[in-house]
Amino acid sequence: MFRHVVMWNYKEGFTPEQNRENALKIKAGLEGLKGVVPGIVDIKVHINELEYSNKDVMLDSTFEDEAGFLAYKKHPAHVEAGALTKDFLDHRVCLDYIEHGSMWQRSVR
């Protein structure tokens, strides 16, 4: 399995209510890709509600393999859904890795 985990913070200039509304749109868009984009095993978006965390939104996704992930990156449905993240989120951090049962190996490119 190939794992793709991304975390962001909200961009400045939005109210807390707008941030929540925007995050829910992003969640619906990205989670809606399951069954649309081949290769996705699971995809979840988590919205932080705890003030002591330092990231606001997290994408946790699993793909059949790295080839499936690479195809997802270019898929038009992903490009459209992902555009919202650029409009409303900032300070992106990402970790991609290959999961081997109980052992994990970082994917190096």
MDAnalysis code that builds the backbone (N, CA, C; Angstrom):
import MDAnalysis as mda
import numpy as np

u = mda.Universe.empty(327, n_residues=109, atom_resindex=np.repeat(np.arange(109), 3), trajectory=True)
u.add_TopologyAttr("name", ["N", "CA", "C"] * 109)
u.add_TopologyAttr("resid", np.arange(1, 110))
u.add_TopologyAttr("resname", ["MET", "PHE", "ARG", "HIS", "VAL", "VAL", "MET", "TRP", "ASN", "TYR", "LYS", "GLU", "GLY", "PHE", "THR", "PRO", "GLU", "GLN", "ASN", "ARG", "GLU", "ASN", "ALA", "LEU", "LYS", "ILE", "LYS", "ALA", "GLY", "LEU", "GLU", "GLY", "LEU", "LYS", "GLY", "VAL", "VAL", "PRO", "GLY", "ILE", "VAL", "ASP", "ILE", "LYS", "VAL", "HIS", "ILE", "ASN", "GLU", "LEU", "GLU", "TYR", "SER", "ASN", "LYS", "ASP", "VAL", "MET", "LEU", "ASP", "SER", "THR", "PHE", "GLU", "ASP", "GLU", "ALA", "GLY", "PHE", "LEU", "ALA", "TYR", "LYS", "LYS", "HIS", "PRO", "ALA", "HIS", "VAL", "GLU", "ALA", "GLY", "ALA", "LEU", "THR", "LYS", "ASP", "PHE", "LEU", "ASP", "HIS", "ARG", "VAL", "CYS", "LEU", "ASP", "TYR", "ILE", "GLU", "HIS", "GLY", "SER", "MET", "TRP", "GLN", "ARG", "SER", "VAL", "ARG"])
u.atoms.positions = np.array([
    [0.839, -1.184, 0.000],
    [0.000, 0.000, 0.000],
    [0.883, 1.247, 0.000],
    [0.369, 2.278, -0.635],
    [1.059, 3.567, -0.685],
    [0.237, 4.573, 0.110],
    [0.873, 5.258, 1.030],
    [0.175, 6.229, 1.893],
    [0.596, 7.649, 1.519],
    [-0.375, 8.537, 1.527],
    [-0.180, 9.958, 1.219],
    [-0.886, 10.747, 2.313],
    [-0.117, 11.429, 3.147],
    [-0.656, 12.188, 4.267],
    [-0.229, 13.649, 4.094],
    [-1.200, 14.546, 4.112],
    [-0.931, 15.971, 3.940],
    [-1.639, 16.729, 5.050],
    [-0.973, 17.762, 5.567],
    [-1.583, 18.623, 6.582],
    [-1.399, 20.081, 6.179],
    [-2.400, 20.891, 6.518],
    [-2.376, 22.314, 6.203],
    [-2.863, 23.125, 7.398],
    [-2.625, 24.442, 7.295],
    [-3.255, 25.422, 8.173],
    [-4.197, 26.273, 7.332],
    [-5.148, 26.891, 8.008],
    [-6.036, 27.810, 7.321],
    [-5.262, 29.043, 6.875],
    [-5.619, 29.571, 5.696],
    [-5.064, 30.845, 5.252],
    [-5.652, 31.954, 6.105],
    [-4.887, 33.015, 6.267],
    [-5.381, 34.168, 7.012],
    [-6.439, 34.890, 6.190],
    [-7.295, 35.614, 6.879],
    [-8.283, 36.439, 6.210],
    [-9.687, 35.868, 6.233],
    [-9.866, 34.702, 6.852],
    [-11.179, 34.086, 6.942],
    [-11.602, 34.018, 8.409],
    [-12.900, 34.089, 8.640],
    [-13.425, 33.937, 9.998],
    [-13.385, 32.453, 10.372],
    [-13.498, 32.136, 11.658],
    [-13.580, 30.723, 12.049],
    [-14.735, 30.000, 11.360],
    [-15.858, 30.667, 11.199],
    [-17.003, 30.050, 10.526],
    [-16.681, 29.769, 9.058],
    [-16.026, 30.707, 8.387],
    [-15.635, 30.502, 6.992],
    [-14.619, 29.369, 6.875],
    [-13.675, 29.312, 7.820],
    [-12.692, 28.226, 7.810],
    [-13.382, 26.869, 7.910],
    [-14.327, 26.764, 8.797],
    [-15.060, 25.499, 8.977],
    [-15.835, 25.151, 7.705],
    [-16.515, 26.116, 7.128],
    [-17.278, 25.892, 5.905],
    [-16.350, 25.479, 4.755],
    [-15.230, 26.162, 4.616],
    [-14.276, 25.827, 3.559],
    [-13.682, 24.436, 3.767],
    [-13.356, 24.108, 5.008],
    [-12.801, 22.785, 5.309],
    [-13.810, 21.687, 4.990],
    [-15.082, 21.922, 5.256],
    [-16.109, 20.930, 4.938],
    [-16.249, 20.737, 3.427],
    [-16.097, 21.816, 2.652],
    [-16.116, 21.707, 1.192],
    [-14.929, 20.871, 0.701],
    [-13.760, 21.133, 1.280],
    [-12.562, 20.377, 0.908],
    [-12.740, 18.909, 1.267],
    [-13.252, 18.656, 2.453],
    [-13.495, 17.278, 2.902],
    [-14.420, 16.553, 1.927],
    [-15.533, 17.182, 1.585],
    [-16.495, 16.555, 0.669],
    [-15.857, 16.298, -0.695],
    [-15.109, 17.257, -1.195],
    [-14.489, 17.112, -2.501],
    [-13.457, 16.004, -2.552],
    [-12.556, 15.979, -1.575],
    [-11.493, 14.968, -1.576],
    [-12.030, 13.577, -1.242],
    [-12.900, 13.483, -0.244],
    [-13.449, 12.163, 0.102],
    [-14.344, 11.630, -1.017],
    [-14.913, 12.520, -1.806],
    [-15.743, 12.120, -2.928],
    [-14.964, 11.497, -4.078],
    [-13.646, 11.520, -3.999],
    [-12.823, 10.932, -5.055],
    [-12.780, 9.407, -4.992],
    [-13.100, 8.838, -3.816],
    [-13.104, 7.377, -3.693],
    [-14.198, 6.814, -4.597],
    [-13.839, 5.868, -5.412],
    [-14.762, 5.292, -6.372],
    [-14.776, 6.027, -7.700],
    [-14.167, 7.202, -7.737],
    [-14.069, 7.991, -8.967],
    [-12.675, 7.870, -9.561],
    [-11.668, 7.972, -8.701],
    [-10.273, 7.891, -9.132],
    [-9.773, 6.471, -8.868],
    [-9.384, 5.754, -9.927],
    [-8.877, 4.389, -9.729],
    [-7.642, 4.379, -8.826],
    [-7.516, 3.332, -8.036],
    [-6.333, 3.158, -7.197],
    [-6.494, 3.611, -5.767],
    [-7.543, 4.405, -5.470],
    [-7.748, 4.854, -4.090],
    [-8.354, 3.707, -3.295],
    [-7.685, 3.340, -2.205],
    [-8.210, 2.343, -1.276],
    [-9.052, 3.029, -0.208],
    [-8.538, 4.134, 0.320],
    [-9.257, 4.889, 1.340],
    [-8.778, 6.327, 1.298],
    [-9.679, 7.247, 1.609],
    [-9.314, 8.665, 1.639],
    [-10.201, 9.355, 2.663],
    [-9.576, 10.014, 3.620],
    [-10.295, 10.693, 4.699],
    [-9.673, 12.071, 4.918],
    [-10.521, 13.031, 5.203],
    [-10.069, 14.363, 5.582],
    [-10.537, 14.612, 7.012],
    [-9.599, 15.003, 7.850],
    [-9.884, 15.280, 9.256],
    [-9.756, 16.779, 9.487],
    [-10.723, 17.354, 10.184],
    [-10.718, 18.774, 10.499],
    [-10.445, 18.925, 11.986],
    [-9.380, 19.627, 12.308],
    [-8.970, 19.792, 13.695],
    [-9.954, 20.683, 14.453],
    [-10.325, 20.240, 15.617],
    [-11.188, 21.042, 16.480],
    [-10.540, 21.289, 17.834],
    [-9.261, 20.961, 17.957],
    [-8.549, 21.125, 19.216],
    [-7.573, 22.289, 19.093],
    [-7.665, 23.232, 19.977],
    [-6.869, 24.453, 19.850],
    [-5.371, 24.230, 20.048],
    [-4.956, 23.142, 20.640],
    [-3.541, 22.940, 20.896],
    [-2.807, 22.214, 19.778],
    [-3.499, 21.790, 18.736],
    [-2.829, 21.198, 17.576],
    [-2.283, 22.318, 16.707],
    [-1.245, 22.023, 15.932],
    [-0.660, 23.083, 15.109],
    [-0.970, 22.931, 13.620],
    [-1.860, 22.041, 13.253],
    [-2.366, 21.926, 11.885],
    [-3.883, 21.879, 11.960],
    [-4.528, 22.405, 10.907],
    [-5.979, 22.547, 10.930],
    [-6.724, 21.467, 10.150],
    [-6.149, 21.009, 9.047],
    [-6.815, 20.031, 8.188],
    [-5.790, 18.971, 7.790],
    [-6.229, 17.704, 7.771],
    [-5.337, 16.610, 7.387],
    [-6.025, 15.705, 6.378],
    [-5.293, 15.375, 5.326],
    [-5.714, 14.370, 4.356],
    [-4.933, 13.100, 4.664],
    [-5.632, 11.996, 4.860],
    [-5.013, 10.696, 5.109],
    [-5.537, 9.751, 4.032],
    [-4.682, 9.389, 3.082],
    [-5.147, 8.584, 1.956],
    [-4.249, 7.377, 1.722],
    [-4.877, 6.321, 1.233],
    [-4.193, 5.071, 0.946],
    [-4.492, 4.682, -0.496],
    [-3.451, 4.254, -1.202],
    [-3.568, 3.834, -2.596],
    [-3.066, 2.407, -2.733],
    [-3.540, 1.738, -3.777],
    [-3.098, 0.364, -4.028],
    [-1.584, 0.286, -4.165],
    [-1.001, 1.280, -4.840],
    [0.437, 1.300, -5.058],
    [0.852, 2.714, -5.468],
    [2.144, 2.915, -5.653],
    [2.649, 4.231, -6.011],
    [2.141, 4.674, -7.378],
    [1.998, 3.745, -8.299],
    [1.477, 4.089, -9.625],
    [0.057, 4.661, -9.518],
    [-0.760, 4.097, -8.643],
    [-2.104, 4.614, -8.421],
    [-2.077, 6.024, -7.868],
    [-1.146, 6.280, -6.960],
    [-0.999, 7.627, -6.401],
    [-0.576, 8.618, -7.479],
    [0.386, 8.232, -8.301],
    [0.860, 9.131, -9.347],
    [-0.243, 9.443, -10.357],
    [-1.095, 8.464, -10.648],
    [-2.229, 8.691, -11.546],
    [-3.256, 9.625, -10.884],
    [-3.463, 9.455, -9.582],
    [-4.385, 10.305, -8.813],
    [-3.962, 11.760, -8.876],
    [-2.669, 12.015, -8.767],
    [-2.169, 13.387, -8.778],
    [-2.588, 14.132, -10.040],
    [-2.669, 13.420, -11.170],
    [-2.987, 14.037, -12.461],
    [-4.458, 13.920, -12.843],
    [-5.208, 13.113, -12.114],
    [-6.606, 12.859, -12.473],
    [-7.409, 14.170, -12.404],
    [-8.217, 14.479, -13.433],
    [-8.971, 15.739, -13.448],
    [-9.871, 15.949, -12.232],
    [-10.465, 14.893, -11.706],
    [-11.322, 15.039, -10.525],
    [-10.500, 15.459, -9.310],
    [-9.277, 14.938, -9.190],
    [-8.405, 15.338, -8.086],
    [-7.931, 16.764, -8.264],
    [-7.557, 17.122, -9.482],
    [-7.088, 18.481, -9.747],
    [-8.178, 19.485, -9.366],
    [-9.417, 19.183, -9.713],
    [-10.532, 20.067, -9.374],
    [-10.759, 20.135, -7.866],
    [-10.813, 18.992, -7.214],
    [-11.034, 18.968, -5.758],
    [-9.863, 19.598, -5.016],
    [-8.669, 19.342, -5.488],
    [-7.479, 19.872, -4.833],
    [-7.318, 21.370, -4.966],
    [-7.967, 21.966, -5.973],
    [-7.851, 23.408, -6.170],
    [-8.369, 24.177, -4.960],
    [-9.379, 23.636, -4.280],
    [-9.907, 24.305, -3.087],
    [-8.856, 24.430, -1.995],
    [-7.970, 23.441, -1.903],
    [-6.949, 23.523, -0.856],
    [-6.056, 24.737, -1.082],
    [-5.769, 25.038, -2.331],
    [-4.912, 26.188, -2.630],
    [-5.609, 27.508, -2.331],
    [-6.946, 27.519, -2.434],
    [-7.701, 28.744, -2.169],
    [-7.819, 29.055, -0.682],
    [-7.923, 28.018, 0.148],
    [-8.272, 28.230, 1.543],
    [-7.241, 27.753, 2.562],
    [-6.252, 26.959, 2.118],
    [-5.290, 26.383, 3.056],
    [-3.875, 26.784, 2.688],
    [-2.990, 26.735, 3.677],
    [-1.609, 27.186, 3.516],
    [-0.687, 26.312, 4.372],
    [0.593, 26.525, 4.244],
    [1.604, 25.844, 5.063],
    [1.480, 24.325, 4.972],
    [1.510, 23.817, 3.758],
    [1.334, 22.386, 3.483],
    [2.569, 21.600, 3.892],
    [2.341, 20.475, 4.557],
    [3.391, 19.485, 4.816],
    [2.857, 18.135, 4.356],
    [3.755, 17.296, 3.872],
    [3.327, 16.035, 3.268],
    [4.319, 14.930, 3.619],
    [3.786, 13.736, 3.806],
    [4.610, 12.538, 3.944],
    [3.984, 11.455, 3.080],
    [4.759, 10.945, 2.125],
    [4.363, 9.811, 1.297],
    [5.252, 8.641, 1.681],
    [4.660, 7.457, 1.808],
    [5.465, 6.292, 2.155],
    [4.781, 5.013, 1.702],
    [5.589, 3.982, 1.582],
    [5.084, 2.662, 1.223],
    [4.940, 1.868, 2.502],
    [3.770, 1.292, 2.701],
    [3.499, 0.517, 3.905],
    [3.650, -0.963, 3.568],
    [4.497, -1.640, 4.319],
    [4.746, -3.077, 4.136],
    [4.319, -3.807, 5.391],
    [3.059, -4.183, 5.482],
    [2.598, -4.896, 6.674],
    [2.888, -4.101, 7.921],
    [3.677, -4.692, 8.822],
    [4.007, -3.998, 10.054],
    [5.273, -3.162, 9.923],
    [5.942, -3.248, 8.781],
    [7.151, -2.450, 8.573],
    [6.856, -1.352, 7.572],
    [7.360, -0.163, 7.838],
    [7.143, 0.970, 6.941],
    [8.467, 1.353, 6.312],
    [8.397, 1.715, 5.052],
    [9.582, 2.159, 4.345],
    [9.230, 3.469, 3.660],
    [10.005, 4.477, 3.897],
    [9.748, 5.776, 3.274],
    [10.011, 5.678, 1.789],
    [9.123, 6.250, 0.993],
    [9.283, 6.280, -0.452],
    [10.241, 7.422, -0.795],
    [11.296, 7.127, -1.482],
    [12.298, 8.124, -1.839],
    [12.250, 8.349, -3.332],
    [12.112, 9.614, -3.709],
    [12.120, 9.989, -5.142],
    [13.156, 11.035, -5.359],
])
